[in-house]
Amino acid sequence: MGAVASVDPVAEHEKARAALRAVIPRLARLLRAAPDLDAPSGVPLWTVGDTGAHLCAVYLAFCSAFTHEFAGWDGVLPPGDGPFAERITAVNAKSIGLLDADERRHLGDLVTERGERFLQVTRDLVPGTPVAAPWYGQQVVLTLANATGLMLSESLLHGLDVARGARIAWAIGADEARLVIGQAMPAVMPLALDEAKARGVRIAFGVVIKGGPRLAVVVDDGTATVTRDAPPRAYDCRITAEPTAFLLIGFRRTPLWSAIARGRIRAGGRRPWLALRLGELIAGP
């Protein structure tokens, strides 16, 4: 096993910012072109308009985390600190109600305004700048790099959801997917662990994304750690995947069997069959 190349966090963060800056106008055009906001989207139970409203809420959340300009989170965040999947489901359900019918007619403008605002207020901050993310958990603190990666992730994936509902083409590039996997997934995957299913489970997964990055995902009796580009070690299961395929599988936008059939993901190592467990243990946000 060879040495793992180091990554310049500042340079990669700038690439993520550039990717987000490029996807914002794409999203705006998509939302303006959607012929029917009441049509079903790629998210079960959500319309195209619901998905667009959720995106606007995501942009508002991450922006206000740095500016503290939005005081309405008390009505959105659930009390206590329940399981991640339940908390996110509750927050998402309320997020789509933050815009009224008139505001929904201007989703493209709102996405543009809020996305550009995020890029502006974070422009001079270093990638490691800490930021609270109470929608994931009361005590959860991310970095600016994580937040930027998650903004990019939400934009790409919910753009796909809107596009599927509107029957408009939408592409997620390999480089965009690599940035999300490297910047966001090491932070969000441990949060999304299904602790009940993970009790008594000890599995070390090595995830190799073609063209980078590499993730060491270690599940240990109800906890998980995800390390970016970790030193070489022994793994129970090694997963090699194309970046866009891994992103879509990880966020439940495409079935695993389809990616396997197309040769976009494969498993190896001492216990390759354990690859199926990763998706069971890490809940989709």
C-alpha positions in Angstrom: 0.0 0.0 0.0 1.5 3.3 -1.1 1.6 6.6 0.8 -1.5 8.8 0.6 -1.0 12.2 -1.0 -1.8 15.2 1.2 -4.4 17.7 0.2 -4.1 21.5 0.5 -7.3 22.4 2.5 -7.2 26.0 1.3 -6.9 25.1 -2.3 -9.6 22.5 -2.1 -12.0 24.8 -0.3 -11.5 27.4 -3.0 -12.5 24.8 -5.5 -15.6 24.0 -3.5 -16.5 27.7 -3.4 -16.0 28.0 -7.1 -18.2 24.9 -7.7 -20.9 26.4 -5.5 -20.6 29.7 -7.3 -21.1 28.0 -10.6 -24.1 25.8 -9.5 -26.1 28.7 -8.1 -27.1 30.3 -11.4 -27.7 26.8 -12.8 -30.2 26.2 -10.0 -31.8 29.6 -10.5 -32.4 28.8 -14.2 -33.7 25.4 -13.4 -36.2 26.7 -10.8 -37.4 29.5 -13.2 -37.8 26.9 -16.0 -39.8 24.4 -14.0 -43.2 24.4 -15.6 -45.2 23.2 -12.6 -44.2 23.8 -9.0 -46.9 21.4 -7.9 -45.5 18.5 -9.8 -43.9 15.6 -7.8 -40.2 16.0 -7.4 -37.5 13.4 -6.9 -38.0 13.5 -3.1 -40.9 11.3 -2.0 -43.9 13.4 -0.8 -42.3 16.7 -2.0 -43.4 18.8 -5.0 -40.9 20.7 -7.1 -41.9 23.8 -5.2 -41.3 22.1 -1.9 -37.8 21.1 -2.9 -37.0 24.6 -4.1 -38.3 26.0 -0.8 -36.2 23.6 1.1 -33.1 24.7 -0.9 -33.9 28.3 0.0 -34.1 27.3 3.7 -30.8 25.4 3.5 -29.1 28.5 2.0 -30.6 30.7 4.7 -29.5 28.3 7.5 -25.9 28.1 6.5 -25.7 31.8 5.8 -27.3 32.8 9.1 -25.0 30.4 10.9 -22.3 32.9 10.1 -24.3 36.2 10.2 -26.9 35.4 12.9 -29.4 37.4 10.9 -32.3 34.9 11.1 -34.0 34.5 14.4 -36.7 32.1 13.4 -35.0 28.8 14.1 -36.9 28.3 17.4 -40.0 27.4 15.3 -38.0 25.0 13.0 -35.7 23.1 15.3 -37.2 20.2 17.3 -36.8 20.1 21.1 -34.2 17.8 22.6 -31.6 15.9 20.6 -33.2 12.8 19.2 -31.8 10.4 16.5 -30.2 12.2 13.5 -32.6 10.8 10.9 -35.7 11.8 13.0 -34.3 15.3 13.7 -33.5 16.0 10.0 -36.9 14.7 8.9 -38.6 17.1 11.4 -36.5 20.0 10.3 -37.0 19.3 6.6 -40.7 19.1 7.1 -40.8 22.5 8.6 -38.3 24.1 6.3 -40.6 23.8 3.3 -43.1 26.0 5.0 -40.8 29.0 5.5 -41.9 30.4 2.1 -45.4 31.5 1.3 -47.1 30.9 -2.1 -45.9 34.3 -3.5 -42.3 33.8 -2.4 -42.3 30.4 -4.1 -43.0 32.1 -7.4 -39.5 33.7 -7.0 -37.4 30.7 -6.0 -34.8 31.4 -8.6 -34.3 34.9 -7.2 -34.1 33.7 -3.6 -31.6 31.0 -4.4 -29.4 33.5 -6.2 -29.7 36.1 -3.4 -29.0 33.7 -0.5 -26.3 31.7 -2.3 -24.4 34.8 -3.2 -24.8 36.1 0.3 -23.2 33.0 1.8 -20.3 33.3 -0.5 -19.9 37.0 0.4 -20.0 36.6 4.2 -17.6 33.7 4.2 -15.2 35.1 1.6 -12.4 36.0 4.0 -12.8 33.2 6.5 -10.4 30.2 6.7 -11.7 26.7 5.9 -11.4 25.6 9.5 -13.6 28.4 10.9 -16.1 26.7 13.3 -19.8 27.1 12.8 -22.8 25.8 14.8 -25.2 23.6 12.9 -28.1 23.0 15.3 -30.4 21.5 12.6 -28.1 18.4 12.7 -27.9 18.4 16.5 -27.9 20.8 19.4 -24.2 20.5 20.0 -23.0 19.9 16.4 -20.2 22.2 15.2 -18.9 22.0 11.7 -16.2 23.9 9.8 -16.7 26.4 7.0 -15.2 23.8 4.7 -17.8 21.3 5.8 -20.6 23.9 5.4 -19.5 24.8 1.9 -19.3 21.1 0.9 -22.8 20.6 2.3 -24.2 23.6 0.5 -22.7 22.2 -2.7 -24.2 18.8 -1.9 -27.7 20.2 -1.3 -27.5 22.2 -4.4 -26.5 19.4 -6.7 -28.8 16.7 -5.2 -31.9 18.8 -4.8 -31.2 20.3 -8.2 -31.4 16.7 -9.5 -34.7 16.3 -7.5 -36.2 19.4 -9.1 -35.0 18.4 -12.6 -36.5 14.9 -12.3 -39.8 16.5 -11.4 -39.6 19.1 -14.1 -38.2 16.7 -16.7 -35.2 18.9 -17.3 -31.7 17.6 -17.8 -29.4 18.0 -14.7 -25.7 16.9 -14.5 -23.5 16.3 -11.5 -19.9 16.2 -12.6 -17.2 13.9 -11.1 -15.2 16.9 -9.8 -18.2 18.3 -8.1 -19.0 14.9 -6.5 -15.3 14.6 -5.3 -15.5 17.9 -3.6 -18.7 17.0 -1.7 -17.3 13.6 -0.7 -14.0 15.2 0.5 -15.4 18.3 2.2 -18.8 17.2 3.6 -19.1 13.5 4.0 -16.3 13.0 6.6 -18.3 15.3 8.9 -21.9 14.2 8.1 -21.4 10.4 7.9 -20.7 9.9 11.7 -23.7 12.1 12.5 -25.9 9.9 10.3 -24.8 6.6 11.9 -27.8 4.5 13.0 -26.6 3.9 16.5 -29.1 1.2 17.2 -28.0 -0.9 14.2 -24.4 -0.2 14.9 -24.4 -1.5 18.5 -22.0 -4.5 18.7 -20.8 -3.9 15.1 -17.1 -3.5 14.4 -16.2 -3.0 10.7 -13.5 -0.9 9.1 -14.4 0.2 5.5 -11.8 1.6 3.1 -13.6 3.8 0.5 -11.5 4.7 -2.5 -13.1 7.3 -4.8 -11.6 7.3 -8.3 -9.5 10.4 -8.7 -9.6 10.9 -4.8 -10.4 11.3 -2.0 -10.1 8.2 0.2 -12.2 7.7 3.3 -11.5 5.4 6.3 -15.0 4.6 7.8 -14.7 2.8 11.1 -17.8 1.6 12.8 -17.1 0.6 16.4 -20.0 -0.5 18.7 -22.4 2.3 18.1 -20.0 5.0 17.0 -18.3 5.9 13.7 -15.3 7.8 12.7 -14.6 8.9 9.1 -11.0 10.0 8.3 -10.0 11.7 5.1 -7.0 10.2 3.3 -5.9 8.2 6.4 -2.6 6.4 6.5 -2.6 2.8 5.0 -4.2 0.2 7.3 -6.0 -3.1 7.1 -9.7 -3.0 6.2 -12.5 -5.5 6.5 -14.0 -4.3 3.2 -12.7 -2.0 0.5 -15.1 -0.1 -1.7 -13.9 1.5 -5.0 -16.4 3.8 -6.6 -16.8 6.5 -9.3 -17.4 9.8 -7.5 -20.8 10.6 -8.8 -22.1 7.1 -8.3 -20.9 7.1 -4.7 -22.6 10.4 -4.0 -25.9 9.3 -5.5 -25.9 6.0 -3.6 -24.9 7.7 -0.4 -27.7 10.1 -0.6 -30.3 7.6 -1.8 -30.7 9.0 -5.3 -29.8 5.8 -7.1 -29.9 2.1 -6.1 -26.7 0.3 -5.2 -27.6 -2.6 -7.6 -27.7 -0.2 -10.6 -24.2 1.1 -9.9 -22.9 -2.4 -9.4 -24.4 -3.6 -12.7 -22.8 -0.6 -14.5 -19.4 -1.3 -12.9 -19.4 2.1 -11.1 -18.8 0.6 -7.7 -17.2 -2.6 -6.5 -16.1 -4.2 -3.3 -13.0 -6.2 -2.3 -10.9 -7.0 0.7 -11.2 -9.8 3.2 -15.0 -9.5 3.6 -16.3 -7.8 0.5 -20.0 -8.7 1.2 -19.9 -6.2 4.1 -20.1 -3.4 1.5 -23.9 -3.8 1.7 -23.8 -2.9 5.5 -22.4 0.6 4.9 -25.6 1.9 3.5 -27.6 0.2 6.3 -25.5 1.7 9.0 -25.2 5.2 7.7 -28.6 6.7 7.3 -29.3 8.9 4.3 -29.8 12.6 5.3 
